[in-house]
Structure formats: structure tokens, C-alpha cells
Amino acid sequence: VPISAVCFTAAANEIAVSGYGEVLFWDLEKKTINSRLKVSGRRIADIDASRDGKYLVVSSGVPGEYGVIEIFEKNADS
């Protein structure tokens, strides 16, 4: 699956990376996936995290058909 979006999260050692219908949270030190977040759209266009790390915004959809913007509250487990 091609990566179309990446962003640093508030956690110093974590990045959020697009997948097919999901966002993967990678631990940069361990080089492992910490957690996954399912999203409504299939193709993720962009990911952004709030400065305080409380929220993650994901835009996704199918080009030329529909678009979705979702705001997720990131809990301590993800």
C-alpha cells in the first residue's frame, strides 16, 4: 500500500503513517507499530496532529467521488 501521508505526533518517538483505510502509529525507536486507527475513507490524503497531541485529523475518500474529514481524540492507548 503506498504511503500518502505522514505526520509527527506529540509523542517524541512516534509518527502517524497512512495505510489503506487506516492510520498506523509507528514507534521510531523500536521500529514497530504501536497501534492502528480505522478511518471511513479508503485512500488517506492527509494526516495532522494537534500541538497538544490530543487530536488527529485525517482526510480521506475516493478521488472524484467523495471526501471525508474525521477528527479523532487520541487516547492514552493509541
N, CA, C, O and CB atoms as a CASP TS submission, in Angstrom:
PFRMAT TS
TARGET T0000
AUTHOR 0000-0000-0000
METHOD Language model
MODEL 1
PARENT N/A
ATOM      1  N   VAL     1       0.855  -1.177   0.000  1.00  0.00           N
ATOM      2  CA  VAL     1       0.000   0.000   0.000  1.00  0.00           C
ATOM      3  C   VAL     1       0.895   1.231   0.000  1.00  0.00           C
ATOM      4  O   VAL     1       1.745   1.371   0.879  1.00  0.00           O
ATOM      5  CB  VAL     1      -0.970   0.003   1.228  1.00  0.00           C
ATOM      6  N   PRO     2       0.721   2.126  -0.968  1.00  0.00           N
ATOM      7  CA  PRO     2       1.553   3.330  -0.987  1.00  0.00           C
ATOM      8  C   PRO     2       1.206   4.264   0.169  1.00  0.00           C
ATOM      9  O   PRO     2       0.043   4.394   0.549  1.00  0.00           O
ATOM     10  CB  PRO     2       1.392   4.065  -2.319  1.00  0.00           C
ATOM     11  N   ILE     3       2.217   4.903   0.714  1.00  0.00           N
ATOM     12  CA  ILE     3       2.026   5.883   1.782  1.00  0.00           C
ATOM     13  C   ILE     3       1.729   7.225   1.138  1.00  0.00           C
ATOM     14  O   ILE     3       2.474   7.684   0.272  1.00  0.00           O
ATOM     15  CB  ILE     3       3.281   5.970   2.716  1.00  0.00           C
ATOM     16  N   SER     4       0.631   7.859   1.564  1.00  0.00           N
ATOM     17  CA  SER     4       0.268   9.156   1.002  1.00  0.00           C
ATOM     18  C   SER     4       0.336  10.271   2.031  1.00  0.00           C
ATOM     19  O   SER     4       0.244  11.444   1.667  1.00  0.00           O
ATOM     20  CB  SER     4      -1.118   9.095   0.415  1.00  0.00           C
ATOM     21  N   ALA     5       0.497   9.934   3.314  1.00  0.00           N
ATOM     22  CA  ALA     5       0.545  10.959   4.348  1.00  0.00           C
ATOM     23  C   ALA     5       1.326  10.462   5.554  1.00  0.00           C
ATOM     24  O   ALA     5       1.247   9.294   5.933  1.00  0.00           O
ATOM     25  CB  ALA     5      -0.868  11.373   4.763  1.00  0.00           C
ATOM     26  N   VAL     6       2.087  11.389   6.151  1.00  0.00           N
ATOM     27  CA  VAL     6       2.873  11.101   7.347  1.00  0.00           C
ATOM     28  C   VAL     6       2.855  12.350   8.221  1.00  0.00           C
ATOM     29  O   VAL     6       2.916  13.464   7.701  1.00  0.00           O
ATOM     30  CB  VAL     6       4.345  10.675   6.985  1.00  0.00           C
ATOM     31  N   CYS     7       2.774  12.186   9.532  1.00  0.00           N
ATOM     32  CA  CYS     7       2.930  13.339  10.419  1.00  0.00           C
ATOM     33  C   CYS     7       3.523  12.884  11.742  1.00  0.00           C
ATOM     34  O   CYS     7       3.323  11.750  12.178  1.00  0.00           O
ATOM     35  CB  CYS     7       1.575  14.055  10.647  1.00  0.00           C
ATOM     36  N   PHE     8       4.260  13.798  12.371  1.00  0.00           N
ATOM     37  CA  PHE     8       4.774  13.551  13.707  1.00  0.00           C
ATOM     38  C   PHE     8       3.648  13.790  14.699  1.00  0.00           C
ATOM     39  O   PHE     8       2.870  14.731  14.538  1.00  0.00           O
ATOM     40  CB  PHE     8       6.004  14.455  14.021  1.00  0.00           C
ATOM     41  N   THR     9       3.554  12.952  15.719  1.00  0.00           N
ATOM     42  CA  THR     9       2.560  13.143  16.765  1.00  0.00           C
ATOM     43  C   THR     9       3.230  13.887  17.918  1.00  0.00           C
ATOM     44  O   THR     9       4.415  14.212  17.845  1.00  0.00           O
ATOM     45  CB  THR     9       1.958  11.772  17.242  1.00  0.00           C
ATOM     46  N   ALA    10       2.479  14.154  18.972  1.00  0.00           N
ATOM     47  CA  ALA    10       3.041  14.852  20.127  1.00  0.00           C
ATOM     48  C   ALA    10       4.066  13.989  20.861  1.00  0.00           C
ATOM     49  O   ALA    10       4.956  14.512  21.532  1.00  0.00           O
ATOM     50  CB  ALA    10       1.926  15.266  21.086  1.00  0.00           C
ATOM     51  N   ALA    11       3.939  12.668  20.732  1.00  0.00           N
ATOM     52  CA  ALA    11       4.923  11.767  21.331  1.00  0.00           C
ATOM     53  C   ALA    11       6.235  11.910  20.566  1.00  0.00           C
ATOM     54  O   ALA    11       6.242  11.850  19.336  1.00  0.00           O
ATOM     55  CB  ALA    11       4.420  10.281  21.312  1.00  0.00           C
ATOM     56  N   ALA    12       7.325  12.095  21.267  1.00  0.00           N
ATOM     57  CA  ALA    12       8.613  12.379  20.626  1.00  0.00           C
ATOM     58  C   ALA    12       9.105  11.256  19.729  1.00  0.00           C
ATOM     59  O   ALA    12       9.843  11.508  18.776  1.00  0.00           O
ATOM     60  CB  ALA    12       9.646  12.659  21.673  1.00  0.00           C
ATOM     61  N   ASN    13       8.716  10.034  20.012  1.00  0.00           N
ATOM     62  CA  ASN    13       9.246   8.894  19.266  1.00  0.00           C
ATOM     63  C   ASN    13       8.212   8.231  18.380  1.00  0.00           C
ATOM     64  O   ASN    13       8.354   7.050  18.063  1.00  0.00           O
ATOM     65  CB  ASN    13       9.807   7.881  20.214  1.00  0.00           C
ATOM     66  N   GLU    14       7.154   8.961  17.960  1.00  0.00           N
ATOM     67  CA  GLU    14       6.076   8.332  17.206  1.00  0.00           C
ATOM     68  C   GLU    14       5.698   9.158  15.977  1.00  0.00           C
ATOM     69  O   GLU    14       5.683  10.389  16.017  1.00  0.00           O
ATOM     70  CB  GLU    14       4.856   8.135  18.099  1.00  0.00           C
ATOM     71  N   ILE    15       5.393   8.452  14.882  1.00  0.00           N
ATOM     72  CA  ILE    15       4.831   9.107  13.705  1.00  0.00           C
ATOM     73  C   ILE    15       3.550   8.378  13.301  1.00  0.00           C
ATOM     74  O   ILE    15       3.383   7.185  13.556  1.00  0.00           O
ATOM     75  CB  ILE    15       5.859   9.127  12.526  1.00  0.00           C
ATOM     76  N   ALA    16       2.653   9.129  12.667  1.00  0.00           N
ATOM     77  CA  ALA    16       1.424   8.563  12.126  1.00  0.00           C
ATOM     78  C   ALA    16       1.618   8.425  10.623  1.00  0.00           C
ATOM     79  O   ALA    16       2.040   9.378   9.967  1.00  0.00           O
ATOM     80  CB  ALA    16       0.167   9.453  12.468  1.00  0.00           C
ATOM     81  N   VAL    17       1.317   7.250  10.065  1.00  0.00           N
ATOM     82  CA  VAL    17       1.553   6.945   8.658  1.00  0.00           C
ATOM     83  C   VAL    17       0.270   6.400   8.043  1.00  0.00           C
ATOM     84  O   VAL    17      -0.415   5.578   8.652  1.00  0.00           O
ATOM     85  CB  VAL    17       2.719   5.931   8.493  1.00  0.00           C
ATOM     86  N   SER    18      -0.058   6.863   6.824  1.00  0.00           N
ATOM     87  CA  SER    18      -1.279   6.383   6.166  1.00  0.00           C
ATOM     88  C   SER    18      -1.128   4.937   5.720  1.00  0.00           C
ATOM     89  O   SER    18      -0.049   4.479   5.342  1.00  0.00           O
ATOM     90  CB  SER    18      -1.624   7.267   4.962  1.00  0.00           C
ATOM     91  N   GLY    19      -2.243   4.246   5.780  1.00  0.00           N
ATOM     92  CA  GLY    19      -2.350   2.892   5.259  1.00  0.00           C
ATOM     93  C   GLY    19      -3.613   2.855   4.415  1.00  0.00           C
ATOM     94  O   GLY    19      -4.162   3.909   4.093  1.00  0.00           O
ATOM     95  N   TYR    20      -4.083   1.686   4.053  1.00  0.00           N
ATOM     96  CA  TYR    20      -5.317   1.565   3.278  1.00  0.00           C
ATOM     97  C   TYR    20      -6.486   1.516   4.245  1.00  0.00           C
ATOM     98  O   TYR    20      -6.783   0.468   4.818  1.00  0.00           O
ATOM     99  CB  TYR    20      -5.295   0.300   2.361  1.00  0.00           C
ATOM    100  N   GLY    21      -7.152   2.657   4.424  1.00  0.00           N
ATOM    101  CA  GLY    21      -8.283   2.727   5.340  1.00  0.00           C
ATOM    102  C   GLY    21      -7.905   2.770   6.804  1.00  0.00           C
ATOM    103  O   GLY    21      -8.755   2.559   7.669  1.00  0.00           O
ATOM    104  N   GLU    22      -6.647   3.039   7.096  1.00  0.00           N
ATOM    105  CA  GLU    22      -6.216   3.120   8.483  1.00  0.00           C
ATOM    106  C   GLU    22      -4.972   3.992   8.612  1.00  0.00           C
ATOM    107  O   GLU    22      -4.251   4.235   7.644  1.00  0.00           O
ATOM    108  CB  GLU    22      -5.945   1.723   9.040  1.00  0.00           C
ATOM    109  N   VAL    23      -4.747   4.451   9.834  1.00  0.00           N
ATOM    110  CA  VAL    23      -3.526   5.183  10.169  1.00  0.00           C
ATOM    111  C   VAL    23      -2.727   4.290  11.099  1.00  0.00           C
ATOM    112  O   VAL    23      -3.261   3.756  12.071  1.00  0.00           O
ATOM    113  CB  VAL    23      -3.836   6.588  10.833  1.00  0.00           C
ATOM    114  N   LEU    24      -1.460   4.130  10.801  1.00  0.00           N
ATOM    115  CA  LEU    24      -0.573   3.318  11.627  1.00  0.00           C
ATOM    116  C   LEU    24       0.302   4.235  12.459  1.00  0.00           C
ATOM    117  O   LEU    24       0.857   5.200  11.933  1.00  0.00           O
ATOM    118  CB  LEU    24       0.292   2.370  10.758  1.00  0.00           C
ATOM    119  N   PHE    25       0.439   3.954  13.754  1.00  0.00           N
ATOM    120  CA  PHE    25       1.294   4.732  14.641  1.00  0.00           C
ATOM    121  C   PHE    25       2.572   3.937  14.887  1.00  0.00           C
ATOM    122  O   PHE    25       2.559   2.899  15.548  1.00  0.00           O
ATOM    123  CB  PHE    25       0.567   5.064  15.988  1.00  0.00           C
ATOM    124  N   TRP    26       3.680   4.446  14.340  1.00  0.00           N
ATOM    125  CA  TRP    26       4.968   3.762  14.409  1.00  0.00           C
ATOM    126  C   TRP    26       5.823   4.308  15.540  1.00  0.00           C
ATOM    127  O   TRP    26       5.935   5.522  15.711  1.00  0.00           O
ATOM    128  CB  TRP    26       5.710   3.893  13.087  1.00  0.00           C
ATOM    129  N   ASP    27       6.425   3.411  16.313  1.00  0.00           N
ATOM    130  CA  ASP    27       7.413   3.772  17.321  1.00  0.00           C
ATOM    131  C   ASP    27       8.749   3.861  16.591  1.00  0.00           C
ATOM    132  O   ASP    27       9.231   2.864  16.053  1.00  0.00           O
ATOM    133  CB  ASP    27       7.458   2.724  18.519  1.00  0.00           C
ATOM    134  N   LEU    28       9.354   5.058  16.570  1.00  0.00           N
ATOM    135  CA  LEU    28      10.584   5.261  15.809  1.00  0.00           C
ATOM    136  C   LEU    28      11.791   4.567  16.423  1.00  0.00           C
ATOM    137  O   LEU    28      12.708   4.172  15.703  1.00  0.00           O
ATOM    138  CB  LEU    28      10.866   6.728  15.685  1.00  0.00           C
ATOM    139  N   GLU    29      11.805   4.414  17.738  1.00  0.00           N
ATOM    140  CA  GLU    29      12.937   3.760  18.387  1.00  0.00           C
ATOM    141  C   GLU    29      12.891   2.244  18.205  1.00  0.00           C
ATOM    142  O   GLU    29      13.899   1.619  17.877  1.00  0.00           O
ATOM    143  CB  GLU    29      12.963   4.106  19.873  1.00  0.00           C
ATOM    144  N   LYS    30      11.716   1.663  18.420  1.00  0.00           N
ATOM    145  CA  LYS    30      11.568   0.209  18.331  1.00  0.00           C
ATOM    146  C   LYS    30      11.320  -0.275  16.905  1.00  0.00           C
ATOM    147  O   LYS    30      11.479  -1.458  16.605  1.00  0.00           O
ATOM    148  CB  LYS    30      10.434  -0.244  19.221  1.00  0.00           C
ATOM    149  N   LYS    31      10.923   0.665  16.015  1.00  0.00           N
ATOM    150  CA  LYS    31      10.592   0.335  14.628  1.00  0.00           C
ATOM    151  C   LYS    31       9.461  -0.696  14.561  1.00  0.00           C
ATOM    152  O   LYS    31       9.512  -1.662  13.800  1.00  0.00           O
ATOM    153  CB  LYS    31      11.836  -0.196  13.895  1.00  0.00           C
ATOM    154  N   THR    32       8.437  -0.452  15.388  1.00  0.00           N
ATOM    155  CA  THR    32       7.260  -1.321  15.437  1.00  0.00           C
ATOM    156  C   THR    32       5.995  -0.465  15.390  1.00  0.00           C
ATOM    157  O   THR    32       6.033   0.736  15.656  1.00  0.00           O
ATOM    158  CB  THR    32       7.277  -2.209  16.718  1.00  0.00           C
ATOM    159  N   ILE    33       4.885  -1.098  15.051  1.00  0.00           N
ATOM    160  CA  ILE    33       3.597  -0.409  15.041  1.00  0.00           C
ATOM    161  C   ILE    33       3.021  -0.461  16.454  1.00  0.00           C
ATOM    162  O   ILE    33       2.832  -1.539  17.017  1.00  0.00           O
ATOM    163  CB  ILE    33       2.608  -1.053  14.000  1.00  0.00           C
ATOM    164  N   ASN    34       2.743   0.723  17.022  1.00  0.00           N
ATOM    165  CA  ASN    34       2.137   0.809  18.358  1.00  0.00           C
ATOM    166  C   ASN    34       0.645   0.518  18.308  1.00  0.00           C
ATOM    167  O   ASN    34       0.120  -0.216  19.146  1.00  0.00           O
ATOM    168  CB  ASN    34       2.376   2.196  18.965  1.00  0.00           C
ATOM    169  N   SER    35      -0.045   1.101  17.312  1.00  0.00           N
ATOM    170  CA  SER    35      -1.492   0.936  17.209  1.00  0.00           C
ATOM    171  C   SER    35      -1.965   1.291  15.813  1.00  0.00           C
ATOM    172  O   SER    35      -1.208   1.823  15.000  1.00  0.00           O
ATOM    173  CB  SER    35      -2.214   1.798  18.252  1.00  0.00           C
ATOM    174  N   ARG    36      -3.233   0.990  15.545  1.00  0.00           N
ATOM    175  CA  ARG    36      -3.873   1.270  14.261  1.00  0.00           C
ATOM    176  C   ARG    36      -5.175   2.007  14.518  1.00  0.00           C
ATOM    177  O   ARG    36      -5.846   1.769  15.522  1.00  0.00           O
ATOM    178  CB  ARG    36      -4.125  -0.039  13.453  1.00  0.00           C
ATOM    179  N   LEU    37      -5.530   2.908  13.599  1.00  0.00           N
ATOM    180  CA  LEU    37      -6.770   3.658  13.693  1.00  0.00           C
ATOM    181  C   LEU    37      -7.518   3.512  12.380  1.00  0.00           C
ATOM    182  O   LEU    37      -7.033   3.957  11.340  1.00  0.00           O
ATOM    183  CB  LEU    37      -6.504   5.153  14.023  1.00  0.00           C
ATOM    184  N   LYS    38      -8.693   2.895  12.413  1.00  0.00           N
ATOM    185  CA  LYS    38      -9.518   2.724  11.208  1.00  0.00           C
ATOM    186  C   LYS    38     -10.184   4.048  10.862  1.00  0.00           C
ATOM    187  O   LYS    38     -10.646   4.764  11.751  1.00  0.00           O
ATOM    188  CB  LYS    38     -10.592   1.610  11.413  1.00  0.00           C
ATOM    189  N   VAL    39     -10.236   4.380   9.557  1.00  0.00           N
ATOM    190  CA  VAL    39     -10.893   5.599   9.081  1.00  0.00           C
ATOM    191  C   VAL    39     -11.968   5.231   8.062  1.00  0.00           C
ATOM    192  O   VAL    39     -11.983   4.119   7.535  1.00  0.00           O
ATOM    193  CB  VAL    39      -9.859   6.584   8.456  1.00  0.00           C
ATOM    194  N   SER    40     -12.875   6.187   7.791  1.00  0.00           N
ATOM    195  CA  SER    40     -14.014   5.918   6.904  1.00  0.00           C
ATOM    196  C   SER    40     -13.614   5.764   5.441  1.00  0.00           C
ATOM    197  O   SER    40     -14.076   4.845   4.766  1.00  0.00           O
ATOM    198  CB  SER    40     -15.027   7.026   7.026  1.00  0.00           C
ATOM    199  N   GLY    41     -12.768   6.648   4.953  1.00  0.00           N
ATOM    200  CA  GLY    41     -12.386   6.608   3.546  1.00  0.00           C
ATOM    201  C   GLY    41     -11.328   5.566   3.277  1.00  0.00           C
ATOM    202  O   GLY    41     -10.642   5.107   4.190  1.00  0.00           O
ATOM    203  N   ARG    42     -11.200   5.196   2.024  1.00  0.00           N
ATOM    204  CA  ARG    42     -10.215   4.184   1.661  1.00  0.00           C
ATOM    205  C   ARG    42      -8.828   4.780   1.455  1.00  0.00           C
ATOM    206  O   ARG    42      -7.843   4.256   1.976  1.00  0.00           O
ATOM    207  CB  ARG    42     -10.652   3.462   0.405  1.00  0.00           C
ATOM    208  N   ARG    43      -8.747   5.857   0.708  1.00  0.00           N
ATOM    209  CA  ARG    43      -7.450   6.462   0.403  1.00  0.00           C
ATOM    210  C   ARG    43      -7.247   7.691   1.290  1.00  0.00           C
ATOM    211  O   ARG    43      -8.036   8.634   1.231  1.00  0.00           O
ATOM    212  CB  ARG    43      -7.355   6.848  -1.107  1.00  0.00           C
ATOM    213  N   ILE    44      -6.202   7.683   2.104  1.00  0.00           N
ATOM    214  CA  ILE    44      -5.919   8.793   3.003  1.00  0.00           C
ATOM    215  C   ILE    44      -5.092   9.826   2.255  1.00  0.00           C
ATOM    216  O   ILE    44      -4.062   9.509   1.660  1.00  0.00           O
ATOM    217  CB  ILE    44      -5.181   8.309   4.283  1.00  0.00           C
ATOM    218  N   ALA    45      -5.564  11.069   2.297  1.00  0.00           N
ATOM    219  CA  ALA    45      -4.877  12.159   1.605  1.00  0.00           C
ATOM    220  C   ALA    45      -3.938  12.919   2.531  1.00  0.00           C
ATOM    221  O   ALA    45      -2.865  13.346   2.105  1.00  0.00           O
ATOM    222  CB  ALA    45      -5.889  13.116   1.003  1.00  0.00           C
ATOM    223  N   ASP    46      -4.328  13.096   3.801  1.00  0.00           N
ATOM    224  CA  ASP    46      -3.512  13.890   4.711  1.00  0.00           C
ATOM    225  C   ASP    46      -3.807  13.511   6.156  1.00  0.00           C
ATOM    226  O   ASP    46      -4.906  13.069   6.492  1.00  0.00           O
ATOM    227  CB  ASP    46      -3.758  15.390   4.491  1.00  0.00           C
ATOM    228  N   ILE    47      -2.799  13.694   6.998  1.00  0.00           N
ATOM    229  CA  ILE    47      -2.901  13.449   8.435  1.00  0.00           C
ATOM    230  C   ILE    47      -2.258  14.641   9.130  1.00  0.00           C
ATOM    231  O   ILE    47      -1.219  15.134   8.691  1.00  0.00           O
ATOM    232  CB  ILE    47      -2.209  12.085   8.855  1.00  0.00           C
ATOM    233  N   ASP    48      -2.877  15.109  10.221  1.00  0.00           N
ATOM    234  CA  ASP    48      -2.261  16.158  11.022  1.00  0.00           C
ATOM    235  C   ASP    48      -2.653  15.954  12.481  1.00  0.00           C
ATOM    236  O   ASP    48      -3.763  15.514  12.779  1.00  0.00           O
ATOM    237  CB  ASP    48      -2.687  17.570  10.521  1.00  0.00           C
ATOM    238  N   ALA    49      -1.745  16.274  13.373  1.00  0.00           N
ATOM    239  CA  ALA    49      -1.995  16.138  14.804  1.00  0.00           C
ATOM    240  C   ALA    49      -2.022  17.519  15.441  1.00  0.00           C
ATOM    241  O   ALA    49      -1.294  18.420  15.027  1.00  0.00           O
ATOM    242  CB  ALA    49      -0.922  15.245  15.475  1.00  0.00           C
ATOM    243  N   SER    50      -2.870  17.675  16.453  1.00  0.00           N
ATOM    244  CA  SER    50      -2.886  18.935  17.190  1.00  0.00           C
ATOM    245  C   SER    50      -1.579  19.064  17.964  1.00  0.00           C
ATOM    246  O   SER    50      -0.921  18.065  18.254  1.00  0.00           O
ATOM    247  CB  SER    50      -4.114  19.014  18.150  1.00  0.00           C
ATOM    248  N   ARG    51      -1.211  20.285  18.294  1.00  0.00           N
ATOM    249  CA  ARG    51       0.057  20.514  19.007  1.00  0.00           C
ATOM    250  C   ARG    51       0.120  19.811  20.356  1.00  0.00           C
ATOM    251  O   ARG    51       1.184  19.367  20.787  1.00  0.00           O
ATOM    252  CB  ARG    51       0.272  21.994  19.209  1.00  0.00           C
ATOM    253  N   ASP    52      -1.025  19.716  21.015  1.00  0.00           N
ATOM    254  CA  ASP    52      -1.040  19.066  22.322  1.00  0.00           C
ATOM    255  C   ASP    52      -1.145  17.541  22.214  1.00  0.00           C
ATOM    256  O   ASP    52      -1.083  16.841  23.225  1.00  0.00           O
ATOM    257  CB  ASP    52      -2.194  19.603  23.148  1.00  0.00           C
ATOM    258  N   GLY    53      -1.303  17.030  20.994  1.00  0.00           N
ATOM    259  CA  GLY    53      -1.373  15.591  20.777  1.00  0.00           C
ATOM    260  C   GLY    53      -2.705  14.960  21.110  1.00  0.00           C
ATOM    261  O   GLY    53      -2.842  13.738  21.051  1.00  0.00           O
ATOM    262  N   LYS    54      -3.693  15.773  21.459  1.00  0.00           N
ATOM    263  CA  LYS    54      -4.993  15.236  21.861  1.00  0.00           C
ATOM    264  C   LYS    54      -5.837  14.803  20.667  1.00  0.00           C
ATOM    265  O   LYS    54      -6.649  13.885  20.786  1.00  0.00           O
ATOM    266  CB  LYS    54      -5.750  16.267  22.670  1.00  0.00           C
ATOM    267  N   TYR    55      -5.654  15.457  19.511  1.00  0.00           N
ATOM    268  CA  TYR    55      -6.491  15.175  18.345  1.00  0.00           C
ATOM    269  C   TYR    55      -5.654  14.823  17.122  1.00  0.00           C
ATOM    270  O   TYR    55      -4.533  15.301  16.950  1.00  0.00           O
ATOM    271  CB  TYR    55      -7.381  16.370  18.036  1.00  0.00           C
ATOM    272  N   LEU    56      -6.232  13.978  16.285  1.00  0.00           N
ATOM    273  CA  LEU    56      -5.647  13.634  15.000  1.00  0.00           C
ATOM    274  C   LEU    56      -6.717  13.897  13.947  1.00  0.00           C
ATOM    275  O   LEU    56      -7.848  13.431  14.079  1.00  0.00           O
ATOM    276  CB  LEU    56      -5.145  12.135  14.964  1.00  0.00           C
ATOM    277  N   VAL    57      -6.362  14.641  12.905  1.00  0.00           N
ATOM    278  CA  VAL    57      -7.288  14.950  11.817  1.00  0.00           C
ATOM    279  C   VAL    57      -6.845  14.160  10.590  1.00  0.00           C
ATOM    280  O   VAL    57      -5.672  14.184  10.217  1.00  0.00           O
ATOM    281  CB  VAL    57      -7.333  16.496  11.516  1.00  0.00           C
ATOM    282  N   VAL    58      -7.796  13.458   9.963  1.00  0.00           N
ATOM    283  CA  VAL    58      -7.494  12.623   8.800  1.00  0.00           C
ATOM    284  C   VAL    58      -8.459  12.979   7.673  1.00  0.00           C
ATOM    285  O   VAL    58      -9.676  12.975   7.857  1.00  0.00           O
ATOM    286  CB  VAL    58      -7.592  11.105   9.155  1.00  0.00           C
ATOM    287  N   SER    59      -7.896  13.290   6.500  1.00  0.00           N
ATOM    288  CA  SER    59      -8.752  13.479   5.323  1.00  0.00           C
ATOM    289  C   SER    59      -8.557  12.266   4.420  1.00  0.00           C
ATOM    290  O   SER    59      -7.439  11.803   4.195  1.00  0.00           O
ATOM    291  CB  SER    59      -8.413  14.825   4.559  1.00  0.00           C
ATOM    292  N   SER    60      -9.694  11.763   3.906  1.00  0.00           N
ATOM    293  CA  SER    60      -9.644  10.549   3.096  1.00  0.00           C
ATOM    294  C   SER    60     -10.811  10.547   2.126  1.00  0.00           C
ATOM    295  O   SER    60     -11.596  11.494   2.081  1.00  0.00           O
ATOM    296  CB  SER    60      -9.668   9.281   3.987  1.00  0.00           C
ATOM    297  N   GLY    61     -10.920   9.489   1.359  1.00  0.00           N
ATOM    298  CA  GLY    61     -12.022   9.348   0.423  1.00  0.00           C
ATOM    299  C   GLY    61     -11.586   8.694  -0.868  1.00  0.00           C
ATOM    300  O   GLY    61     -10.543   8.043  -0.932  1.00  0.00           O
ATOM    301  N   VAL    62     -12.393   8.872  -1.895  1.00  0.00           N
ATOM    302  CA  VAL    62     -12.110   8.348  -3.225  1.00  0.00           C
ATOM    303  C   VAL    62     -12.063   9.552  -4.167  1.00  0.00           C
ATOM    304  O   VAL    62     -13.067  10.246  -4.329  1.00  0.00           O
ATOM    305  CB  VAL    62     -13.196   7.280  -3.685  1.00  0.00           C
ATOM    306  N   PRO    63     -10.902   9.810  -4.791  1.00  0.00           N
ATOM    307  CA  PRO    63     -10.788  10.979  -5.664  1.00  0.00           C
ATOM    308  C   PRO    63     -11.881  11.025  -6.734  1.00  0.00           C
ATOM    309  O   PRO    63     -12.133  10.036  -7.422  1.00  0.00           O
ATOM    310  CB  PRO    63      -9.426  10.992  -6.330  1.00  0.00           C
ATOM    311  N   GLY    64     -12.518  12.176  -6.859  1.00  0.00           N
ATOM    312  CA  GLY    64     -13.562  12.362  -7.852  1.00  0.00           C
ATOM    313  C   GLY    64     -14.922  11.838  -7.444  1.00  0.00           C
ATOM    314  O   GLY    64     -15.898  12.032  -8.169  1.00  0.00           O
ATOM    315  N   GLU    65     -15.014  11.170  -6.286  1.00  0.00           N
ATOM    316  CA  GLU    65     -16.290  10.615  -5.831  1.00  0.00           C
ATOM    317  C   GLU    65     -16.754  11.239  -4.517  1.00  0.00           C
ATOM    318  O   GLU    65     -17.856  11.784  -4.451  1.00  0.00           O
ATOM    319  CB  GLU    65     -16.172   9.108  -5.668  1.00  0.00           C
ATOM    320  N   TYR    66     -15.940  11.169  -3.486  1.00  0.00           N
ATOM    321  CA  TYR    66     -16.318  11.744  -2.200  1.00  0.00           C
ATOM    322  C   TYR    66     -15.072  11.989  -1.352  1.00  0.00           C
ATOM    323  O   TYR    66     -14.013  11.408  -1.588  1.00  0.00           O
ATOM    324  CB  TYR    66     -17.307  10.818  -1.455  1.00  0.00           C
ATOM    325  N   GLY    67     -15.228  12.858  -0.369  1.00  0.00           N
ATOM    326  CA  GLY    67     -14.153  13.143   0.568  1.00  0.00           C
ATOM    327  C   GLY    67     -14.685  13.160   1.987  1.00  0.00           C
ATOM    328  O   GLY    67     -15.847  13.491   2.223  1.00  0.00           O
ATOM    329  N   VAL    68     -13.831  12.803   2.924  1.00  0.00           N
ATOM    330  CA  VAL    68     -14.212  12.718   4.327  1.00  0.00           C
ATOM    331  C   VAL    68     -13.113  13.363   5.165  1.00  0.00           C
ATOM    332  O   VAL    68     -11.927  13.128   4.930  1.00  0.00           O
ATOM    333  CB  VAL    68     -14.455  11.237   4.759  1.00  0.00           C
ATOM    334  N   ILE    69     -13.508  14.173   6.139  1.00  0.00           N
ATOM    335  CA  ILE    69     -12.571  14.681   7.136  1.00  0.00           C
ATOM    336  C   ILE    69     -13.055  14.177   8.478  1.00  0.00           C
ATOM    337  O   ILE    69     -14.206  14.395   8.855  1.00  0.00           O
ATOM    338  CB  ILE    69     -12.465  16.256   7.110  1.00  0.00           C
ATOM    339  N   GLU    70     -12.163  13.495   9.204  1.00  0.00           N
ATOM    340  CA  GLU    70     -12.515  12.955  10.512  1.00  0.00           C
ATOM    341  C   GLU    70     -11.548  13.490  11.560  1.00  0.00           C
ATOM    342  O   GLU    70     -10.353  13.639  11.305  1.00  0.00           O
ATOM    343  CB  GLU    70     -12.500  11.407  10.492  1.00  0.00           C
ATOM    344  N   ILE    71     -12.081  13.775  12.738  1.00  0.00           N
ATOM    345  CA  ILE    71     -11.271  14.224  13.862  1.00  0.00           C
ATOM    346  C   ILE    71     -11.376  13.160  14.945  1.00  0.00           C
ATOM    347  O   ILE    71     -12.470  12.833  15.405  1.00  0.00           O
ATOM    348  CB  ILE    71     -11.734  15.636  14.389  1.00  0.00           C
ATOM    349  N   PHE    72     -10.232  12.627  15.345  1.00  0.00           N
ATOM    350  CA  PHE    72     -10.189  11.579  16.358  1.00  0.00           C
ATOM    351  C   PHE    72      -9.532  12.127  17.606  1.00  0.00           C
ATOM    352  O   PHE    72      -8.553  12.868  17.531  1.00  0.00           O
ATOM    353  CB  PHE    72      -9.434  10.331  15.844  1.00  0.00           C
ATOM    354  N   GLU    73     -10.077  11.757  18.762  1.00  0.00           N
ATOM    355  CA  GLU    73      -9.431  12.098  20.025  1.00  0.00           C
ATOM    356  C   GLU    73      -8.493  10.945  20.341  1.00  0.00           C
ATOM    357  O   GLU    73      -8.923   9.799  20.474  1.00  0.00           O
ATOM    358  CB  GLU    73     -10.482  12.344  21.191  1.00  0.00           C
ATOM    359  N   LYS    74      -7.216  11.257  20.460  1.00  0.00           N
ATOM    360  CA  LYS    74      -6.218  10.224  20.690  1.00  0.00           C
ATOM    361  C   LYS    74      -6.130   9.944  22.181  1.00  0.00           C
ATOM    362  O   LYS    74      -5.784  10.823  22.969  1.00  0.00           O
ATOM    363  CB  LYS    74      -4.839  10.645  20.124  1.00  0.00           C
ATOM    364  N   ASN    75      -6.443   8.722  22.557  1.00  0.00           N
ATOM    365  CA  ASN    75      -6.387   8.370  23.973  1.00  0.00           C
ATOM    366  C   ASN    75      -5.007   7.842  24.327  1.00  0.00           C
ATOM    367  O   ASN    75      -4.140   7.719  23.462  1.00  0.00           O
ATOM    368  CB  ASN    75      -7.464   7.327  24.320  1.00  0.00           C
ATOM    369  N   ALA    76      -4.812   7.538  25.579  1.00  0.00           N
ATOM    370  CA  ALA    76      -3.507   7.081  26.059  1.00  0.00           C
ATOM    371  C   ALA    76      -3.125   5.728  25.482  1.00  0.00           C
ATOM    372  O   ALA    76      -1.942   5.391  25.461  1.00  0.00           O
ATOM    373  CB  ALA    76      -3.505   7.008  27.570  1.00  0.00           C
ATOM    374  N   ASP    77      -4.095   4.935  25.009  1.00  0.00           N
ATOM    375  CA  ASP    77      -3.804   3.599  24.495  1.00  0.00           C
ATOM    376  C   ASP    77      -3.390   3.583  23.034  1.00  0.00           C
ATOM    377  O   ASP    77      -2.854   2.579  22.564  1.00  0.00           O
ATOM    378  CB  ASP    77      -4.994   2.725  24.673  1.00  0.00           C
ATOM    379  N   SER    78      -3.628   4.689  22.290  1.00  0.00           N
ATOM    380  CA  SER    78      -3.291   4.655  20.864  1.00  0.00           C
ATOM    381  C   SER    78      -2.275   5.695  20.498  1.00  0.00           C
ATOM    382  O   SER    78      -1.887   5.796  19.334  1.00  0.00           O
ATOM    383  CB  SER    78      -4.521   4.845  20.028  1.00  0.00           C
TER
END
